Amino acid sequence: MKNNLAERRAERRWTQADLAAALGVSRQTVISIEREKFDPSLPLAFQIARTFDCRIEDIFIAD
Amino acid sequence: MSKASFTSRWTPVHHYVLAIVLGVILTLAVSVAVGASNPDDFWLAAGIGALCAAYPAMSLGAKVFVSNHTAARDAHGEQSVELQWMRQAGAGAFLDVLVVIVVASLVLAIGRFDMDALPVLLGLVALSATDAGLRYVAIRHRALK
């Protein structure tokens, strides 16, 4: 699944470790999502959307 | 926005000392127990027991006295990618062990070989642990490269 997580994170000048800490997951998880090698669970997707004050579909785009 | 909550890369020296002390005590305990179970070759058995126990005992010491001060626990670790890697590695290792058991059973049945069960079971334990570990490392490497 495609996503613009890296761009949104960069806009806020957060590191991957910052975002991982905010989401309560490992940094490898953030790296894997940004590289589109890991599709997050629905609860984590909602949490990511809440963190960036937007909807899930604003961040994740189905292939 | 909360910043990354890693506590520290290092912990006071006495924590490392306690970890080593715990590791040594556990290693010696296992070593003496193994040696006592083989009184004819006490020192050889104790040495082998110590070699086998040293790494897990030191790791336990590090987990108890060091890791709690150097690494933060993820609040939602169950949603981390590592869990998926572990599941993939475990599932792959299970299938590998299943294939090995089927092939080995066929060979033993056709060749009518007679073997002790203990070394076979220990071999299966070693195979499954090594297989799962290597698969985890490979999956992690592929995902992060």
N, CA and C atoms of all chains as a GROMACS GRO file, in nm:
protein
  624
    1MET      N    1   0.084  -0.120   0.000
    1MET     CA    2   0.000   0.000   0.000
    1MET      C    3   0.088   0.125   0.000
    2LYS      N    4   0.057   0.217  -0.094
    2LYS     CA    5   0.139   0.339  -0.101
    2LYS      C    6   0.100   0.434   0.013
    3ASN      N    7   0.194   0.519   0.051
    3ASN     CA    8   0.163   0.616   0.157
    3ASN      C    9   0.256   0.736   0.146
    4ASN      N   10   0.217   0.844   0.210
    4ASN     CA   11   0.301   0.966   0.209
    4ASN      C   12   0.348   0.999   0.350
    5LEU      N   13   0.369   0.894   0.428
    5LEU     CA   14   0.408   0.913   0.568
    5LEU      C   15   0.540   0.989   0.580
    6ALA      N   16   0.637   0.954   0.496
    6ALA     CA   17   0.769   1.018   0.504
    6ALA      C   18   0.758   1.168   0.478
    7GLU      N   19   0.676   1.205   0.378
    7GLU     CA   20   0.661   1.347   0.346
    7GLU      C   21   0.593   1.421   0.462
    8ARG      N   22   0.488   1.361   0.516
    8ARG     CA   23   0.417   1.426   0.628
    8ARG      C   24   0.508   1.437   0.750
    9ARG      N   25   0.588   1.336   0.774
    9ARG     CA   26   0.681   1.340   0.887
    9ARG      C   27   0.785   1.450   0.865
   10ALA      N   28   0.834   1.461   0.741
   10ALA     CA   29   0.936   1.562   0.710
   10ALA      C   30   0.879   1.703   0.724
   11GLU      N   31   0.753   1.720   0.686
   11GLU     CA   32   0.690   1.852   0.700
   11GLU      C   33   0.694   1.900   0.844
   12ARG      N   34   0.678   1.806   0.935
   12ARG     CA   35   0.678   1.843   1.078
   12ARG      C   36   0.817   1.836   1.141
   13ARG      N   37   0.916   1.803   1.059
   13ARG     CA   38   1.055   1.794   1.106
   13ARG      C   39   1.071   1.692   1.219
   14TRP      N   40   0.999   1.582   1.209
   14TRP     CA   41   1.013   1.475   1.306
   14TRP      C   42   1.110   1.371   1.253
   15THR      N   43   1.186   1.313   1.342
   15THR     CA   44   1.268   1.199   1.302
   15THR      C   45   1.182   1.073   1.306
   16GLN      N   46   1.234   0.967   1.248
   16GLN     CA   47   1.162   0.839   1.254
   16GLN      C   48   1.147   0.794   1.398
   17ALA      N   49   1.249   0.821   1.480
   17ALA     CA   50   1.242   0.783   1.622
   17ALA      C   51   1.134   0.863   1.695
   18ASP      N   52   1.120   0.992   1.660
   18ASP     CA   53   1.015   1.075   1.721
   18ASP      C   54   0.877   1.018   1.690
   19LEU      N   55   0.856   0.986   1.561
   19LEU     CA   56   0.725   0.934   1.521
   19LEU      C   57   0.699   0.797   1.586
   20ALA      N   58   0.804   0.715   1.590
   20ALA     CA   59   0.789   0.583   1.652
   20ALA      C   60   0.750   0.597   1.800
   21ALA      N   61   0.814   0.692   1.868
   21ALA     CA   62   0.782   0.714   2.010
   21ALA      C   63   0.639   0.763   2.027
   22ALA      N   64   0.596   0.852   1.936
   22ALA     CA   65   0.458   0.905   1.944
   22ALA      C   66   0.356   0.794   1.920
   23LEU      N   67   0.390   0.700   1.832
   23LEU     CA   68   0.296   0.593   1.799
   23LEU      C   69   0.308   0.474   1.895
   24GLY      N   70   0.419   0.469   1.970
   24GLY     CA   71   0.441   0.358   2.062
   24GLY      C   72   0.482   0.231   1.991
   25VAL      N   73   0.552   0.246   1.878
   25VAL     CA   74   0.602   0.129   1.805
   25VAL      C   75   0.752   0.146   1.785
   26SER      N   76   0.816   0.045   1.727
   26SER     CA   77   0.960   0.052   1.706
   26SER      C   78   0.993   0.141   1.586
   27ARG      N   79   1.118   0.188   1.581
   27ARG     CA   80   1.161   0.271   1.468
   27ARG      C   81   1.161   0.189   1.339
   28GLN      N   82   1.192   0.059   1.352
   28GLN     CA   83   1.189  -0.028   1.233
   28GLN      C   84   1.050  -0.033   1.172
   29THR      N   85   0.947  -0.021   1.257
   29THR     CA   86   0.810  -0.022   1.207
   29THR      C   87   0.784   0.101   1.120
   30VAL      N   88   0.828   0.217   1.168
   30VAL     CA   89   0.811   0.341   1.090
   30VAL      C   90   0.888   0.331   0.958
   31ILE      N   91   1.012   0.280   0.967
   31ILE     CA   92   1.094   0.265   0.845
   31ILE      C   93   1.023   0.174   0.745
   32SER      N   94   0.972   0.061   0.794
   32SER     CA   95   0.907  -0.037   0.704
   32SER      C   96   0.780   0.021   0.642
   33ILE      N   97   0.704   0.098   0.718
   33ILE     CA   98   0.582   0.159   0.662
   33ILE      C   99   0.620   0.261   0.555
   34GLU      N  100   0.719   0.345   0.587
   34GLU     CA  101   0.759   0.448   0.489
   34GLU      C  102   0.812   0.387   0.360
   35ARG      N  103   0.879   0.272   0.371
   35ARG     CA  104   0.931   0.206   0.251
   35ARG      C  105   0.827   0.116   0.185
   36GLU      N  106   0.705   0.120   0.240
   36GLU     CA  107   0.591   0.044   0.187
   36GLU      C  108   0.618  -0.106   0.185
   37LYS      N  109   0.691  -0.153   0.288
   37LYS     CA  110   0.716  -0.295   0.301
   37LYS      C  111   0.635  -0.355   0.415
   38PHE      N  112   0.556  -0.274   0.482
   38PHE     CA  113   0.475  -0.322   0.594
   38PHE      C  114   0.346  -0.241   0.597
   39ASP      N  115   0.233  -0.310   0.586
   39ASP     CA  116   0.103  -0.245   0.599
   39ASP      C  117   0.063  -0.245   0.745
   40PRO      N  118   0.042  -0.128   0.804
   40PRO     CA  119   0.009  -0.124   0.947
   40PRO      C  120  -0.128  -0.184   0.975
   41SER      N  121  -0.147  -0.228   1.098
   41SER     CA  122  -0.279  -0.277   1.139
   41SER      C  123  -0.377  -0.160   1.137
   42LEU      N  124  -0.507  -0.192   1.139
   42LEU     CA  125  -0.608  -0.085   1.135
   42LEU      C  126  -0.595   0.009   1.256
   43PRO      N  127  -0.578  -0.045   1.379
   43PRO     CA  128  -0.560   0.047   1.493
   43PRO      C  129  -0.439   0.139   1.476
   44LEU      N  130  -0.329   0.084   1.421
   44LEU     CA  131  -0.210   0.167   1.403
   44LEU      C  132  -0.234   0.271   1.294
   45ALA      N  133  -0.306   0.233   1.189
   45ALA     CA  134  -0.337   0.329   1.082
   45ALA      C  135  -0.421   0.444   1.138
   46PHE      N  136  -0.520   0.411   1.220
   46PHE     CA  137  -0.602   0.516   1.283
   46PHE      C  138  -0.514   0.606   1.370
   47GLN      N  139  -0.422   0.544   1.443
   47GLN     CA  140  -0.336   0.621   1.533
   47GLN      C  141  -0.244   0.715   1.453
   48ILE      N  142  -0.195   0.666   1.339
   48ILE     CA  143  -0.112   0.751   1.252
   48ILE      C  144  -0.194   0.869   1.201
   49ALA      N  145  -0.316   0.840   1.157
   49ALA     CA  146  -0.403   0.947   1.106
   49ALA      C  147  -0.431   1.051   1.215
   50ARG      N  148  -0.460   1.002   1.337
   50ARG     CA  149  -0.485   1.095   1.448
   50ARG      C  150  -0.362   1.182   1.476
   51THR      N  151  -0.244   1.118   1.469
   51THR     CA  152  -0.120   1.191   1.497
   51THR      C  153  -0.101   1.306   1.399
   52PHE      N  154  -0.141   1.283   1.272
   52PHE     CA  155  -0.122   1.388   1.170
   52PHE      C  156  -0.250   1.468   1.144
   53ASP      N  157  -0.350   1.449   1.230
   53ASP     CA  158  -0.476   1.524   1.219
   53ASP      C  159  -0.536   1.515   1.078
   54CYS      N  160  -0.547   1.394   1.029
   54CYS     CA  161  -0.608   1.377   0.898
   54CYS      C  162  -0.677   1.241   0.893
   55ARG      N  163  -0.731   1.206   0.776
   55ARG     CA  164  -0.798   1.077   0.762
   55ARG      C  165  -0.698   0.972   0.714
   56ILE      N  166  -0.731   0.846   0.738
   56ILE     CA  167  -0.642   0.737   0.696
   56ILE      C  168  -0.615   0.745   0.547
   57GLU      N  169  -0.721   0.771   0.469
   57GLU     CA  170  -0.703   0.771   0.323
   57GLU      C  171  -0.624   0.892   0.273
   58ASP      N  172  -0.600   0.991   0.361
   58ASP     CA  173  -0.512   1.101   0.321
   58ASP      C  174  -0.365   1.057   0.324
   59ILE      N  175  -0.337   0.952   0.403
   59ILE     CA  176  -0.198   0.906   0.416
   59ILE      C  177  -0.175   0.779   0.334
   60PHE      N  178  -0.271   0.686   0.341
   60PHE     CA  179  -0.253   0.557   0.272
   60PHE      C  180  -0.339   0.552   0.147
   61ILE      N  181  -0.276   0.511   0.038
   61ILE     CA  182  -0.346   0.501  -0.090
   61ILE      C  183  -0.337   0.356  -0.138
   62ALA      N  184  -0.454   0.297  -0.164
   62ALA     CA  185  -0.454   0.158  -0.211
   62ALA      C  186  -0.389   0.147  -0.347
   63ASP      N  187  -0.315   0.037  -0.370
   63ASP     CA  188  -0.250   0.016  -0.501
   63ASP      C  189  -0.354  -0.002  -0.611
   64MET      N  190   0.393   1.671   2.083
   64MET     CA  191   0.470   1.562   2.022
   64MET      C  192   0.576   1.513   2.118
   65SER      N  193   0.567   1.389   2.157
   65SER     CA  194   0.668   1.337   2.249
   65SER      C  195   0.792   1.293   2.173
   66LYS      N  196   0.902   1.321   2.230
   66LYS     CA  197   1.028   1.281   2.168
   66LYS      C  198   1.055   1.134   2.194
   67ALA      N  199   1.150   1.077   2.120
   67ALA     CA  200   1.185   0.937   2.140
   67ALA      C  201   1.223   0.914   2.286
   68SER      N  202   1.171   0.806   2.343
   68SER     CA  203   1.183   0.789   2.487
   68SER      C  204   1.289   0.686   2.527
   69PHE      N  205   1.399   0.682   2.450
   69PHE     CA  206   1.506   0.593   2.491
   69PHE      C  207   1.568   0.649   2.618
   70THR      N  208   1.581   0.564   2.719
   70THR     CA  209   1.626   0.614   2.848
   70THR      C  210   1.772   0.656   2.843
   71SER      N  211   1.858   0.569   2.794
   71SER     CA  212   2.001   0.599   2.788
   71SER      C  213   2.069   0.488   2.710
   72ARG      N  214   2.185   0.520   2.654
   72ARG     CA  215   2.261   0.414   2.588
   72ARG      C  216   2.343   0.335   2.688
   73TRP      N  217   2.369   0.396   2.803
   73TRP     CA  218   2.454   0.331   2.903
   73TRP      C  219   2.384   0.335   3.038
   74THR      N  220   2.427   0.248   3.127
   74THR     CA  221   2.372   0.244   3.261
   74THR      C  222   2.491   0.242   3.359
   75PRO      N  223   2.471   0.279   3.487
   75PRO     CA  224   2.585   0.281   3.579
   75PRO      C  225   2.662   0.149   3.582
   76VAL      N  226   2.791   0.159   3.609
   76VAL     CA  227   2.880   0.043   3.600
   76VAL      C  228   2.834  -0.072   3.688
   77HIS      N  229   2.777  -0.040   3.805
   77HIS     CA  230   2.743  -0.150   3.896
   77HIS      C  231   2.632  -0.239   3.839
   78HIS      N  232   2.553  -0.186   3.743
   78HIS     CA  233   2.452  -0.270   3.678
   78HIS      C  234   2.519  -0.376   3.590
   79TYR      N  235   2.625  -0.335   3.519
   79TYR     CA  236   2.700  -0.432   3.438
   79TYR      C  237   2.765  -0.537   3.527
   80VAL      N  238   2.818  -0.491   3.642
   80VAL     CA  239   2.883  -0.585   3.735
   80VAL      C  240   2.780  -0.686   3.787
   81LEU      N  241   2.661  -0.637   3.825
   81LEU     CA  242   2.556  -0.727   3.873
   81LEU      C  243   2.515  -0.827   3.764
   82ALA      N  244   2.508  -0.779   3.639
   82ALA     CA  245   2.471  -0.868   3.528
   82ALA      C  246   2.574  -0.979   3.513
   83ILE      N  247   2.702  -0.942   3.520
   83ILE     CA  248   2.808  -1.042   3.507
   83ILE      C  249   2.806  -1.139   3.624
   84VAL      N  250   2.784  -1.086   3.747
   84VAL     CA  251   2.780  -1.171   3.866
   84VAL      C  252   2.666  -1.273   3.854
   85LEU      N  253   2.546  -1.226   3.813
   85LEU     CA  254   2.434  -1.318   3.796
   85LEU      C  255   2.467  -1.423   3.690
   86GLY      N  256   2.526  -1.378   3.579
   86GLY     CA  257   2.563  -1.472   3.472
   86GLY      C  258   2.661  -1.577   3.519
   87VAL      N  259   2.761  -1.534   3.595
   87VAL     CA  260   2.863  -1.628   3.645
   87VAL      C  261   2.800  -1.727   3.742
   88ILE      N  262   2.714  -1.677   3.832
   88ILE     CA  263   2.651  -1.766   3.931
   88ILE      C  264   2.567  -1.872   3.861
   89LEU      N  265   2.485  -1.830   3.764
   89LEU     CA  266   2.401  -1.925   3.692
   89LEU      C  267   2.485  -2.023   3.612
   90THR      N  268   2.591  -1.972   3.548
   90THR     CA  269   2.680  -2.060   3.470
   90THR      C  270   2.743  -2.165   3.560
   91LEU      N  271   2.793  -2.122   3.677
   91LEU     CA  272   2.855  -2.216   3.770
   91LEU      C  273   2.753  -2.319   3.820
   92ALA      N  274   2.630  -2.272   3.848
   92ALA     CA  275   2.527  -2.365   3.898
   92ALA      C  276   2.497  -2.473   3.795
   93VAL      N  277   2.479  -2.432   3.670
   93VAL     CA  278   2.451  -2.529   3.564
   93VAL      C  279   2.572  -2.621   3.545
   94SER      N  280   2.690  -2.562   3.548
   94SER     CA  281   2.813  -2.638   3.529
   94SER      C  282   2.827  -2.747   3.635
   95VAL      N  283   2.805  -2.710   3.761
   95VAL     CA  284   2.816  -2.808   3.872
   95VAL      C  285   2.708  -2.916   3.859
   96ALA      N  286   2.585  -2.875   3.821
   96ALA     CA  287   2.477  -2.972   3.807
   96ALA      C  288   2.508  -3.073   3.697
   97VAL      N  289   2.558  -3.021   3.584
   97VAL     CA  290   2.592  -3.113   3.472
   97VAL      C  291   2.708  -3.202   3.512
   98GLY      N  292   2.809  -3.144   3.579
   98GLY     CA  293   2.923  -3.223   3.623
   98GLY      C  294   2.883  -3.331   3.721
   99ALA      N  295   2.794  -3.296   3.813
   99ALA     CA  296   2.750  -3.394   3.914
   99ALA      C  297   2.671  -3.508   3.851
  100SER      N  298   2.607  -3.481   3.737
  100SER     CA  299   2.530  -3.587   3.671
  100SER      C  300   2.622  -3.683   3.595
  101ASN      N  301   2.750  -3.645   3.579
  101ASN     CA  302   2.848  -3.731   3.511
  101ASN      C  303   2.975  -3.739   3.596
  102PRO      N  304   2.968  -3.806   3.712
  102PRO     CA  305   3.083  -3.804   3.804
  102PRO      C  306   3.210  -3.865   3.746
  103ASP      N  307   3.197  -3.955   3.648
  103ASP     CA  308   3.317  -4.016   3.589
  103ASP      C  309   3.401  -3.913   3.513
  104ASP      N  310   3.334  -3.821   3.447
  104ASP     CA  311   3.404  -3.716   3.372
  104ASP      C  312   3.356  -3.580   3.421
  105PHE      N  313   3.373  -3.557   3.552
  105PHE     CA  314   3.315  -3.438   3.612
  105PHE      C  315   3.359  -3.310   3.542
  106TRP      N  316   3.490  -3.292   3.524
  106TRP     CA  317   3.541  -3.165   3.473
  106TRP      C  318   3.504  -3.144   3.327
  107LEU      N  319   3.506  -3.255   3.249
  107LEU     CA  320   3.467  -3.244   3.109
  107LEU      C  321   3.319  -3.205   3.099
  108ALA      N  322   3.235  -3.276   3.175
  108ALA     CA  323   3.091  -3.245   3.172
  108ALA      C  324   3.064  -3.105   3.224
  109ALA      N  325   3.134  -3.068   3.330
  109ALA     CA  326   3.113  -2.934   3.387
  109ALA      C  327   3.156  -2.826   3.287
  110GLY      N  328   3.265  -2.852   3.216
  110GLY     CA  329   3.312  -2.756   3.116
  110GLY      C  330   3.212  -2.739   3.003
  111ILE      N  331   3.158  -2.852   2.954
  111ILE     CA  332   3.059  -2.845   2.846
  111ILE      C  333   2.933  -2.773   2.896
  112GLY      N  334   2.893  -2.806   3.019
  112GLY     CA  335   2.776  -2.739   3.077
  112GLY      C  336   2.798  -2.590   3.088
  113ALA      N  337   2.918  -2.550   3.128
  113ALA     CA  338   2.949  -2.407   3.142
  113ALA      C  339   2.945  -2.339   3.006
  114LEU      N  340   3.002  -2.406   2.903
  114LEU     CA  341   3.001  -2.347   2.769
  114LEU      C  342   2.858  -2.327   2.719
  115CYS      N  343   2.772  -2.424   2.746
  115CYS     CA  344   2.633  -2.414   2.699
  115CYS      C  345   2.555  -2.308   2.777
  116ALA      N  346   2.588  -2.294   2.906
  116ALA     CA  347   2.506  -2.206   2.991
  116ALA      C  348   2.554  -2.061   2.991
  117ALA      N  349   2.681  -2.038   2.953
  117ALA     CA  350   2.738  -1.904   2.970
  117ALA      C  351   2.661  -1.797   2.894
  118TYR      N  352   2.633  -1.822   2.765
  118TYR     CA  353   2.568  -1.718   2.684
  118TYR      C  354   2.427  -1.687   2.735
  119PRO      N  355   2.340  -1.790   2.752
  119PRO     CA  356   2.206  -1.755   2.802
  119PRO      C  357   2.209  -1.695   2.942
  120ALA      N  358   2.303  -1.739   3.028
  120ALA     CA  359   2.309  -1.685   3.164
  120ALA      C  360   2.350  -1.538   3.162
  121MET      N  361   2.450  -1.505   3.080
  121MET     CA  362   2.494  -1.364   3.070
  121MET      C  363   2.384  -1.280   3.008
  122SER      N  364   2.313  -1.337   2.910
  122SER     CA  365   2.203  -1.264   2.847
  122SER      C  366   2.094  -1.233   2.948
  123LEU      N  367   2.065  -1.331   3.033
  123LEU     CA  368   1.963  -1.308   3.136
  123LEU      C  369   2.007  -1.198   3.232
  124GLY      N  370   2.136  -1.201   3.269
  124GLY     CA  371   2.189  -1.096   3.355
  124GLY      C  372   2.175  -0.959   3.292
  125ALA      N  373   2.206  -0.950   3.162
  125ALA     CA  374   2.195  -0.823   3.091
  125ALA      C  375   2.049  -0.778   3.083
  126LYS      N  376   1.959  -0.874   3.061
  126LYS     CA  377   1.816  -0.839   3.052
  126LYS      C  378   1.767  -0.783   3.185
  127VAL      N  379   1.808  -0.848   3.294
  127VAL     CA  380   1.756  -0.810   3.426
  127VAL      C  381   1.816  -0.678   3.474
  128PHE      N  382   1.948  -0.661   3.456
  128PHE     CA  383   2.014  -0.546   3.519
  128PHE      C  384   2.050  -0.432   3.423
  129VAL      N  385   2.058  -0.459   3.292
  129VAL     CA  386   2.104  -0.356   3.198
  129VAL      C  387   1.994  -0.306   3.106
  130SER      N  388   1.923  -0.399   3.042
  130SER     CA  389   1.827  -0.359   2.938
  130SER      C  390   1.719  -0.265   2.988
  131ASN      N  391   1.675  -0.284   3.110
  131ASN     CA  392   1.569  -0.199   3.164
  131ASN      C  393   1.610  -0.053   3.173
  132HIS      N  394   1.742  -0.028   3.173
  132HIS     CA  395   1.791   0.110   3.184
  132HIS      C  396   1.836   0.165   3.049
  133THR      N  397   1.853   0.080   2.949
  133THR     CA  398   1.909   0.127   2.822
  133THR      C  399   1.808   0.124   2.708
  134ALA      N  400   1.694   0.059   2.725
  134ALA     CA  401   1.597   0.051   2.616
  134ALA      C  402   1.456   0.071   2.672
  135ALA      N  403   1.377   0.151   2.600
  135ALA     CA  404   1.239   0.175   2.642
  135ALA      C  405   1.149   0.069   2.578
  136ARG      N  406   1.043   0.036   2.650
  136ARG     CA  407   0.948  -0.061   2.595
  136ARG      C  408   0.848   0.013   2.506
  137ASP      N  409   0.821  -0.042   2.386
  137ASP     CA  410   0.722   0.020   2.298
  137ASP      C  411   0.583   0.002   2.357
  138ALA      N  412   0.505   0.113   2.362
  138ALA     CA  413   0.372   0.107   2.423
  138ALA      C  414   0.279   0.015   2.344
  139HIS      N  415   0.297   0.011   2.212
  139HIS     CA  416   0.211  -0.074   2.128
  139HIS      C  417   0.300  -0.171   2.049
  140GLY      N  418   0.384  -0.243   2.122
  140GLY     CA  419   0.478  -0.334   2.058
  140GLY      C  420   0.411  -0.440   1.973
  141GLU      N  421   0.285  -0.474   2.009
  141GLU     CA  422   0.216  -0.579   1.932
  141GLU      C  423   0.182  -0.532   1.791
  142GLN      N  424   0.191  -0.401   1.766
  142GLN     CA  425   0.163  -0.350   1.631
  142GLN      C  426   0.290  -0.322   1.554
  143SER      N  427   0.404  -0.355   1.612
  143SER     CA  428   0.531  -0.330   1.546
  143SER      C  429   0.559  -0.437   1.441
  144VAL      N  430   0.644  -0.400   1.347
  144VAL     CA  431   0.674  -0.489   1.235
  144VAL      C  432   0.751  -0.613   1.282
  145GLU      N  433   0.821  -0.601   1.396
  145GLU     CA  434   0.900  -0.715   1.444
  145GLU      C  435   0.812  -0.838   1.472
  146LEU      N  436   0.689  -0.812   1.518
  146LEU     CA  437   0.599  -0.924   1.545
  146LEU      C  438   0.567  -0.999   1.416
  147GLN      N  439   0.547  -0.924   1.306
  147GLN     CA  440   0.521  -0.988   1.178
  147GLN      C  441   0.642  -1.067   1.130
  148TRP      N  442   0.763  -1.007   1.147
  148TRP     CA  443   0.885  -1.079   1.109
  148TRP      C  444   0.896  -1.209   1.188
  149MET      N  445   0.866  -1.201   1.319
  149MET     CA  446   0.878  -1.320   1.405
  149MET      C  447   0.779  -1.428   1.362
  150ARG      N  448   0.658  -1.386   1.328
  150ARG     CA  449   0.556  -1.484   1.285
  150ARG      C  450   0.597  -1.548   1.154
  151GLN      N  451   0.648  -1.467   1.060
  151GLN     CA  452   0.692  -1.523   0.931
  151GLN      C  453   0.807  -1.621   0.952
  152ALA      N  454   0.903  -1.582   1.037
  152ALA     CA  455   1.018  -1.669   1.063
  152ALA      C  456   0.972  -1.798   1.130
  153GLY      N  457   0.882  -1.787   1.226
  153GLY     CA  458   0.834  -1.906   1.297
  153GLY      C  459   0.758  -2.000   1.205
  154ALA      N  460   0.672  -1.943   1.119
  154ALA     CA  461   0.594  -2.027   1.027
  154ALA      C  462   0.687  -2.098   0.928
  155GLY      N  463   0.786  -2.023   0.877
  155GLY     CA  464   0.880  -2.084   0.783
  155GLY      C  465   0.962  -2.194   0.848
  156ALA      N  466   1.008  -2.169   0.970
  156ALA     CA  467   1.089  -2.268   1.041
  156ALA      C  468   1.006  -2.393   1.071
  157PHE      N  469   0.878  -2.373   1.105
  157PHE     CA  470   0.791  -2.488   1.132
  157PHE      C  471   0.780  -2.577   1.010
  158LEU      N  472   0.759  -2.517   0.892
  158LEU     CA  473   0.749  -2.597   0.770
  158LEU      C  474   0.881  -2.668   0.739
  159ASP      N  475   0.994  -2.598   0.761
  159ASP     CA  476   1.125  -2.660   0.738
  159ASP      C  477   1.142  -2.783   0.827
  160VAL      N  478   1.109  -2.767   0.956
  160VAL     CA  479   1.125  -2.878   1.050
  160VAL      C  480   1.031  -2.993   1.012
  161LEU      N  481   0.911  -2.958   0.967
  161LEU     CA  482   0.815  -3.061   0.925
  161LEU      C  483   0.872  -3.143   0.809
  162VAL      N  484   0.929  -3.073   0.710
  162VAL     CA  485   0.987  -3.142   0.594
  162VAL      C  486   1.102  -3.232   0.639
  163VAL      N  487   1.187  -3.180   0.726
  163VAL     CA  488   1.301  -3.259   0.775
  163VAL      C  489   1.251  -3.384   0.848
  164ILE      N  490   1.148  -3.369   0.930
  164ILE     CA  491   1.095  -3.484   1.005
  164ILE      C  492   1.039  -3.588   0.910
  165VAL      N  493   0.964  -3.543   0.809
  165VAL     CA  494   0.905  -3.637   0.713
  165VAL      C  495   1.014  -3.712   0.637
  166VAL      N  496   1.113  -3.637   0.586
  166VAL     CA  497   1.221  -3.700   0.509
  166VAL      C  498   1.302  -3.795   0.597
  167ALA      N  499   1.336  -3.748   0.718
  167ALA     CA  500   1.415  -3.833   0.810
  167ALA      C  501   1.336  -3.958   0.848
  168SER      N  502   1.206  -3.943   0.871
  168SER     CA  503   1.124  -4.060   0.906
  168SER      C  504   1.122  -4.160   0.792
  169LEU      N  505   1.111  -4.110   0.668
  169LEU     CA  506   1.112  -4.200   0.552
  169LEU      C  507   1.245  -4.275   0.542
  170VAL      N  508   1.355  -4.200   0.557
  170VAL     CA  509   1.487  -4.262   0.548
  170VAL      C  510   1.504  -4.367   0.656
  171LEU      N  511   1.464  -4.334   0.779
  171LEU     CA  512   1.477  -4.429   0.890
  171LEU      C  513   1.388  -4.552   0.868
  172ALA      N  514   1.265  -4.529   0.816
  172ALA     CA  515   1.173  -4.640   0.796
  172ALA      C  516   1.222  -4.733   0.685
  173ILE      N  517   1.268  -4.673   0.575
  173ILE     CA  518   1.314  -4.755   0.461
  173ILE      C  519   1.445  -4.824   0.494
  174GLY      N  520   1.538  -4.748   0.554
  174GLY     CA  521   1.669  -4.806   0.586
  174GLY      C  522   1.669  -4.890   0.712
  175ARG      N  523   1.560  -4.887   0.786
  175ARG     CA  524   1.549  -4.962   0.912
  175ARG      C  525   1.667  -4.932   1.006
  176PHE      N  526   1.701  -4.802   1.015
  176PHE     CA  527   1.807  -4.761   1.107
  176PHE      C  528   1.751  -4.757   1.249
  177ASP      N  529   1.839  -4.783   1.344
  177ASP     CA  530   1.800  -4.778   1.484
  177ASP      C  531   1.874  -4.662   1.550
  178MET      N  532   1.800  -4.564   1.604
  178MET     CA  533   1.865  -4.446   1.663
  178MET      C  534   1.807  -4.415   1.800
  179ASP      N  535   1.890  -4.352   1.885
  179ASP     CA  536   1.839  -4.303   2.013
  179ASP      C  537   1.751  -4.180   1.988
  180ALA      N  538   1.649  -4.165   2.070
  180ALA     CA  539   1.556  -4.053   2.049
  180ALA      C  540   1.616  -3.920   2.094
  181LEU      N  541   1.697  -3.922   2.202
  181LEU     CA  542   1.743  -3.797   2.261
  181LEU      C  543   1.823  -3.710   2.164
  182PRO      N  544   1.927  -3.767   2.095
  182PRO     CA  545   2.001  -3.681   2.002
  182PRO      C  546   1.913  -3.629   1.888
  183VAL      N  547   1.818  -3.710   1.845
  183VAL     CA  548   1.728  -3.667   1.737
  183VAL      C  549   1.644  -3.549   1.783
  184LEU      N  550   1.587  -3.560   1.904
  184LEU     CA  551   1.504  -3.452   1.956
  184LEU      C  552   1.586  -3.325   1.979
  185LEU      N  553   1.708  -3.342   2.033
  185LEU     CA  554   1.794  -3.225   2.053
  185LEU      C  555   1.831  -3.161   1.920
  186GLY      N  556   1.854  -3.246   1.819
  186GLY     CA  557   1.884  -3.193   1.686
  186GLY      C  558   1.767  -3.113   1.630
  187LEU      N  559   1.645  -3.161   1.653
  187LEU     CA  560   1.528  -3.090   1.604
  187LEU      C  561   1.512  -2.955   1.675
  188VAL      N  562   1.541  -2.954   1.805
  188VAL     CA  563   1.535  -2.827   1.880
  188VAL      C  564   1.636  -2.728   1.823
  189ALA      N  565   1.760  -2.778   1.802
  189ALA     CA  566   1.865  -2.690   1.749
  189ALA      C  567   1.829  -2.642   1.609
  190LEU      N  568   1.777  -2.732   1.526
  190LEU     CA  569   1.739  -2.696   1.390
  190LEU      C  570   1.630  -2.589   1.389
  191SER      N  571   1.526  -2.610   1.469
  191SER     CA  572   1.415  -2.515   1.467
  191SER      C  573   1.458  -2.378   1.519
  192ALA      N  574   1.540  -2.377   1.625
  192ALA     CA  575   1.585  -2.248   1.679
  192ALA      C  576   1.676  -2.175   1.580
  193THR      N  577   1.771  -2.249   1.521
  193THR     CA  578   1.863  -2.188   1.424
  193THR      C  579   1.788  -2.140   1.300
  194ASP      N  580   1.698  -2.225   1.251
  194ASP     CA  581   1.620  -2.191   1.132
  194ASP      C  582   1.539  -2.064   1.155
  195ALA      N  583   1.466  -2.059   1.267
  195ALA     CA  584   1.383  -1.942   1.296
  195ALA      C  585   1.470  -1.816   1.311
  196GLY      N  586   1.585  -1.830   1.378
  196GLY     CA  587   1.675  -1.715   1.397
  196GLY      C  588   1.729  -1.663   1.265
  197LEU      N  589   1.776  -1.755   1.179
  197LEU     CA  590   1.831  -1.713   1.050
  197LEU      C  591   1.724  -1.651   0.962
  198ARG      N  592   1.605  -1.712   0.965
  198ARG     CA  593   1.496  -1.656   0.884
  198ARG      C  594   1.461  -1.515   0.931
  199TYR      N  595   1.459  -1.494   1.063
  199TYR     CA  596   1.428  -1.361   1.118
  199TYR      C  597   1.531  -1.259   1.070
  200VAL      N  598   1.657  -1.296   1.077
  200VAL     CA  599   1.763  -1.204   1.034
  200VAL      C  600   1.749  -1.173   0.885
  201ALA      N  601   1.718  -1.276   0.804
  201ALA     CA  602   1.705  -1.256   0.660
  201ALA      C  603   1.585  -1.166   0.628
  202ILE      N  604   1.472  -1.192   0.694
  202ILE     CA  605   1.352  -1.110   0.670
  202ILE      C  606   1.378  -0.965   0.710
  203ARG      N  607   1.443  -0.946   0.825
  203ARG     CA  608   1.473  -0.812   0.873
  203ARG      C  609   1.565  -0.740   0.775
  204HIS      N  610   1.667  -0.812   0.728
  204HIS     CA  611   1.764  -0.753   0.635
  204HIS      C  612   1.695  -0.710   0.506
  205ARG      N  613   1.607  -0.797   0.452
  205ARG     CA  614   1.535  -0.764   0.328
  205ARG      C  615   1.445  -0.642   0.348
  206ALA      N  616   1.382  -0.633   0.465
  206ALA     CA  617   1.286  -0.524   0.489
  206ALA      C  618   1.356  -0.390   0.508
  207LEU      N  619   1.476  -0.390   0.562
  207LEU     CA  620   1.541  -0.264   0.597
  207LEU      C  621   1.649  -0.221   0.499
  208LYS      N  622   1.683  -0.307   0.399
  208LYS     CA  623   1.794  -0.268   0.309
  208LYS      C  624   1.747  -0.162   0.210
   0.00000   0.00000   0.00000
